[in-house]
Amino acid sequence: MAQKGYCVKCKAKKEMKDEQKVTLKNKRTAVKGKCPDCGTSMFKILGKE
């Protein structure tokens, strides 16, 4: 999968590790993962599918 997300701590776009696809309350899909460098949680909302 290898989704890219924005790490707030590193202030850069990076590929997430340990990513999981989740469904939000409003039925949208998102990807949740961790930054490969600092380990901070990353989150990216995907488009409507």
Biopython code that builds the backbone (N, CA, C, O; Angstrom):
import numpy as np
from Bio.PDB.StructureBuilder import StructureBuilder

atoms = [
    (1, "MET", "N", (0.837, -1.191, 0.000)),
    (1, "MET", "CA", (0.000, 0.000, 0.000)),
    (1, "MET", "C", (0.881, 1.253, 0.000)),
    (1, "MET", "O", (0.810, 2.047, -0.938)),
    (2, "ALA", "N", (1.694, 1.443, 1.014)),
    (2, "ALA", "CA", (2.667, 2.531, 1.091)),
    (2, "ALA", "C", (2.067, 3.903, 0.785)),
    (2, "ALA", "O", (2.414, 4.532, -0.215)),
    (3, "GLN", "N", (1.179, 4.353, 1.641)),
    (3, "GLN", "CA", (0.572, 5.682, 1.508)),
    (3, "GLN", "C", (1.518, 6.733, 2.049)),
    (3, "GLN", "O", (2.238, 6.491, 3.017)),
    (4, "LYS", "N", (1.518, 7.891, 1.431)),
    (4, "LYS", "CA", (2.295, 9.015, 1.939)),
    (4, "LYS", "C", (1.390, 9.891, 2.797)),
    (4, "LYS", "O", (0.219, 10.099, 2.481)),
    (5, "GLY", "N", (1.948, 10.390, 3.869)),
    (5, "GLY", "CA", (1.227, 11.285, 4.754)),
    (5, "GLY", "C", (2.159, 12.370, 5.247)),
    (5, "GLY", "O", (3.359, 12.331, 4.972)),
    (6, "TYR", "N", (1.620, 13.342, 5.975)),
    (6, "TYR", "CA", (2.415, 14.457, 6.477)),
    (6, "TYR", "C", (2.722, 14.232, 7.955)),
    (6, "TYR", "O", (1.811, 14.043, 8.761)),
    (7, "CYS", "N", (3.984, 14.254, 8.302)),
    (7, "CYS", "CA", (4.397, 14.147, 9.710)),
    (7, "CYS", "C", (4.509, 15.555, 10.276)),
    (7, "CYS", "O", (5.289, 16.368, 9.780)),
    (8, "VAL", "N", (3.739, 15.840, 11.302)),
    (8, "VAL", "CA", (3.712, 17.176, 11.901)),
    (8, "VAL", "C", (5.012, 17.461, 12.648)),
    (8, "VAL", "O", (5.487, 18.596, 12.672)),
    (9, "LYS", "N", (5.577, 16.433, 13.252)),
    (9, "LYS", "CA", (6.798, 16.614, 14.028)),
    (9, "LYS", "C", (8.012, 16.869, 13.123)),
    (9, "LYS", "O", (8.812, 17.764, 13.395)),
    (10, "CYS", "N", (8.147, 16.081, 12.047)),
    (10, "CYS", "CA", (9.272, 16.240, 11.114)),
    (10, "CYS", "C", (9.020, 17.346, 10.081)),
    (10, "CYS", "O", (9.955, 17.813, 9.431)),
    (11, "LYS", "N", (7.766, 17.761, 9.933)),
    (11, "LYS", "CA", (7.347, 18.778, 8.959)),
    (11, "LYS", "C", (7.723, 18.378, 7.529)),
    (11, "LYS", "O", (8.286, 19.171, 6.773)),
    (12, "ALA", "N", (7.396, 17.122, 7.176)),
    (12, "ALA", "CA", (7.703, 16.623, 5.836)),
    (12, "ALA", "C", (6.725, 15.514, 5.467)),
    (12, "ALA", "O", (6.150, 14.862, 6.338)),
    (13, "LYS", "N", (6.540, 15.307, 4.146)),
    (13, "LYS", "CA", (5.727, 14.201, 3.663)),
    (13, "LYS", "C", (6.587, 12.954, 3.602)),
    (13, "LYS", "O", (7.693, 12.979, 3.062)),
    (14, "LYS", "N", (6.079, 11.864, 4.157)),
    (14, "LYS", "CA", (6.830, 10.613, 4.193)),
    (14, "LYS", "C", (5.882, 9.446, 4.007)),
    (14, "LYS", "O", (4.672, 9.581, 4.186)),
    (15, "GLU", "N", (6.442, 8.292, 3.643)),
    (15, "GLU", "CA", (5.639, 7.076, 3.548)),
    (15, "GLU", "C", (5.416, 6.534, 4.950)),
    (15, "GLU", "O", (6.341, 6.482, 5.762)),
    (16, "MET", "N", (4.182, 6.130, 5.228)),
    (16, "MET", "CA", (3.836, 5.614, 6.547)),
    (16, "MET", "C", (4.315, 4.181, 6.700)),
    (16, "MET", "O", (4.465, 3.454, 5.717)),
    (17, "LYS", "N", (4.554, 3.783, 7.946)),
    (17, "LYS", "CA", (4.798, 2.376, 8.230)),
    (17, "LYS", "C", (3.715, 1.902, 9.187)),
    (17, "LYS", "O", (3.091, 2.714, 9.870)),
    (18, "ASP", "N", (3.490, 0.610, 9.241)),
    (18, "ASP", "CA", (2.434, -0.002, 10.074)),
    (18, "ASP", "C", (1.076, 0.617, 9.782)),
    (18, "ASP", "O", (0.323, 0.924, 10.706)),
    (19, "GLU", "N", (0.758, 0.804, 8.511)),
    (19, "GLU", "CA", (-0.482, 1.496, 8.155)),
    (19, "GLU", "C", (-1.689, 0.562, 8.226)),
    (19, "GLU", "O", (-1.590, -0.640, 7.978)),
    (20, "GLN", "N", (-2.826, 1.155, 8.571)),
    (20, "GLN", "CA", (-4.095, 0.435, 8.672)),
    (20, "GLN", "C", (-5.162, 1.273, 8.004)),
    (20, "GLN", "O", (-5.188, 2.495, 8.148)),
    (21, "LYS", "N", (-6.049, 0.606, 7.267)),
    (21, "LYS", "CA", (-7.171, 1.304, 6.653)),
    (21, "LYS", "C", (-8.309, 1.339, 7.671)),
    (21, "LYS", "O", (-8.672, 0.303, 8.229)),
    (22, "VAL", "N", (-8.870, 2.512, 7.914)),
    (22, "VAL", "CA", (-9.960, 2.671, 8.876)),
    (22, "VAL", "C", (-11.130, 3.377, 8.199)),
    (22, "VAL", "O", (-10.954, 4.081, 7.204)),
    (23, "THR", "N", (-12.323, 3.181, 8.751)),
    (23, "THR", "CA", (-13.524, 3.852, 8.261)),
    (23, "THR", "C", (-13.989, 4.834, 9.323)),
    (23, "THR", "O", (-14.147, 4.474, 10.489)),
    (24, "LEU", "N", (-14.207, 6.076, 8.910)),
    (24, "LEU", "CA", (-14.652, 7.113, 9.832)),
    (24, "LEU", "C", (-16.160, 7.026, 10.044)),
    (24, "LEU", "O", (-16.844, 6.262, 9.364)),
    (25, "LYS", "N", (-16.673, 7.808, 10.985)),
    (25, "LYS", "CA", (-18.110, 7.810, 11.288)),
    (25, "LYS", "C", (-18.954, 8.190, 10.085)),
    (25, "LYS", "O", (-20.058, 7.675, 9.908)),
    (26, "ASN", "N", (-18.435, 9.099, 9.252)),
    (26, "ASN", "CA", (-19.209, 9.551, 8.093)),
    (26, "ASN", "C", (-18.982, 8.655, 6.866)),
    (26, "ASN", "O", (-19.233, 9.075, 5.736)),
    (27, "LYS", "N", (-18.510, 7.425, 7.087)),
    (27, "LYS", "CA", (-18.332, 6.393, 6.055)),
    (27, "LYS", "C", (-17.190, 6.669, 5.081)),
    (27, "LYS", "O", (-17.098, 5.997, 4.053)),
    (28, "ARG", "N", (-16.323, 7.627, 5.369)),
    (28, "ARG", "CA", (-15.143, 7.861, 4.534)),
    (28, "ARG", "C", (-14.029, 6.931, 4.988)),
    (28, "ARG", "O", (-14.016, 6.470, 6.129)),
    (29, "THR", "N", (-13.101, 6.664, 4.088)),
    (29, "THR", "CA", (-11.976, 5.817, 4.446)),
    (29, "THR", "C", (-10.752, 6.678, 4.727)),
    (29, "THR", "O", (-10.606, 7.775, 4.188)),
    (30, "ALA", "N", (-9.881, 6.161, 5.579)),
    (30, "ALA", "CA", (-8.660, 6.870, 5.941)),
    (30, "ALA", "C", (-7.562, 5.843, 6.193)),
    (30, "ALA", "O", (-7.830, 4.652, 6.348)),
    (31, "VAL", "N", (-6.338, 6.319, 6.229)),
    (31, "VAL", "CA", (-5.193, 5.464, 6.532)),
    (31, "VAL", "C", (-4.501, 6.027, 7.755)),
    (31, "VAL", "O", (-4.235, 7.225, 7.842)),
    (32, "LYS", "N", (-4.213, 5.140, 8.702)),
    (32, "LYS", "CA", (-3.562, 5.522, 9.940)),
    (32, "LYS", "C", (-2.230, 4.775, 10.012)),
    (32, "LYS", "O", (-2.183, 3.576, 9.735)),
    (33, "GLY", "N", (-1.157, 5.459, 10.376)),
    (33, "GLY", "CA", (0.143, 4.812, 10.455)),
    (33, "GLY", "C", (1.105, 5.587, 11.330)),
    (33, "GLY", "O", (0.704, 6.466, 12.093)),
    (34, "LYS", "N", (2.388, 5.248, 11.212)),
    (34, "LYS", "CA", (3.417, 5.900, 12.008)),
    (34, "LYS", "C", (4.518, 6.428, 11.106)),
    (34, "LYS", "O", (4.753, 5.901, 10.019)),
    (35, "CYS", "N", (5.185, 7.465, 11.565)),
    (35, "CYS", "CA", (6.324, 8.037, 10.846)),
    (35, "CYS", "C", (7.511, 7.078, 10.980)),
    (35, "CYS", "O", (7.802, 6.613, 12.082)),
    (36, "PRO", "N", (8.202, 6.775, 9.868)),
    (36, "PRO", "CA", (9.325, 5.844, 9.949)),
    (36, "PRO", "C", (10.528, 6.399, 10.716)),
    (36, "PRO", "O", (11.344, 5.624, 11.214)),
    (37, "ASP", "N", (10.652, 7.719, 10.822)),
    (37, "ASP", "CA", (11.810, 8.315, 11.496)),
    (37, "ASP", "C", (11.579, 8.567, 12.981)),
    (37, "ASP", "O", (12.381, 8.143, 13.814)),
    (38, "CYS", "N", (10.481, 9.259, 13.322)),
    (38, "CYS", "CA", (10.279, 9.654, 14.725)),
    (38, "CYS", "C", (9.204, 8.837, 15.443)),
    (38, "CYS", "O", (9.118, 8.894, 16.669)),
    (39, "GLY", "N", (8.387, 8.081, 14.715)),
    (39, "GLY", "CA", (7.376, 7.233, 15.351)),
    (39, "GLY", "C", (6.079, 7.944, 15.689)),
    (39, "GLY", "O", (5.213, 7.349, 16.330)),
    (40, "THR", "N", (5.912, 9.198, 15.281)),
    (40, "THR", "CA", (4.691, 9.952, 15.536)),
    (40, "THR", "C", (3.545, 9.392, 14.696)),
    (40, "THR", "O", (3.768, 8.923, 13.580)),
    (41, "SER", "N", (2.334, 9.436, 15.219)),
    (41, "SER", "CA", (1.169, 8.963, 14.476)),
    (41, "SER", "C", (0.897, 9.854, 13.283)),
    (41, "SER", "O", (0.996, 11.078, 13.373)),
    (42, "MET", "N", (0.550, 9.231, 12.156)),
    (42, "MET", "CA", (0.209, 9.958, 10.940)),
    (42, "MET", "C", (-1.172, 9.521, 10.502)),
    (42, "MET", "O", (-1.584, 8.394, 10.776)),
    (43, "PHE", "N", (-1.889, 10.398, 9.826)),
    (43, "PHE", "CA", (-3.269, 10.143, 9.446)),
    (43, "PHE", "C", (-3.533, 10.801, 8.103)),
    (43, "PHE", "O", (-3.146, 11.948, 7.881)),
    (44, "LYS", "N", (-4.193, 10.073, 7.204)),
    (44, "LYS", "CA", (-4.532, 10.647, 5.894)),
    (44, "LYS", "C", (-5.936, 10.219, 5.516)),
    (44, "LYS", "O", (-6.238, 9.027, 5.479)),
    (45, "ILE", "N", (-6.806, 11.200, 5.230)),
    (45, "ILE", "CA", (-8.168, 10.922, 4.793)),
    (45, "ILE", "C", (-8.143, 10.718, 3.287)),
    (45, "ILE", "O", (-7.629, 11.551, 2.540)),
    (46, "LEU", "N", (-8.707, 9.598, 2.854)),
    (46, "LEU", "CA", (-8.751, 9.276, 1.430)),
    (46, "LEU", "C", (-10.033, 9.824, 0.815)),
    (46, "LEU", "O", (-10.953, 10.201, 1.541)),
    (47, "GLY", "N", (-10.106, 9.874, -0.498)),
    (47, "GLY", "CA", (-11.287, 10.354, -1.199)),
    (47, "GLY", "C", (-12.440, 9.373, -1.067)),
    (47, "GLY", "O", (-12.269, 8.269, -0.551)),
    (48, "LYS", "N", (-13.601, 9.773, -1.527)),
    (48, "LYS", "CA", (-14.777, 8.899, -1.501)),
    (48, "LYS", "C", (-14.555, 7.734, -2.450)),
    (48, "LYS", "O", (-14.105, 7.919, -3.581)),
    (49, "GLU", "N", (-14.870, 6.546, -1.987)),
    (49, "GLU", "CA", (-14.667, 5.355, -2.802)),
    (49, "GLU", "C", (-15.954, 4.614, -3.019)),
    (49, "GLU", "O", (-15.967, 3.581, -3.687)),
]
sb = StructureBuilder()
sb.init_structure("model")
sb.init_model(0)
sb.init_chain("A")
sb.init_seg("    ")
for serial, (resi, resn, name, xyz) in enumerate(atoms, 1):
    if name == "N":
        sb.init_residue(resn, " ", resi, " ")
    sb.init_atom(name, np.array(xyz, "f"), 0.0, 1.0, " ", f" {name:<3s}", serial, name[0])
structure = sb.get_structure()
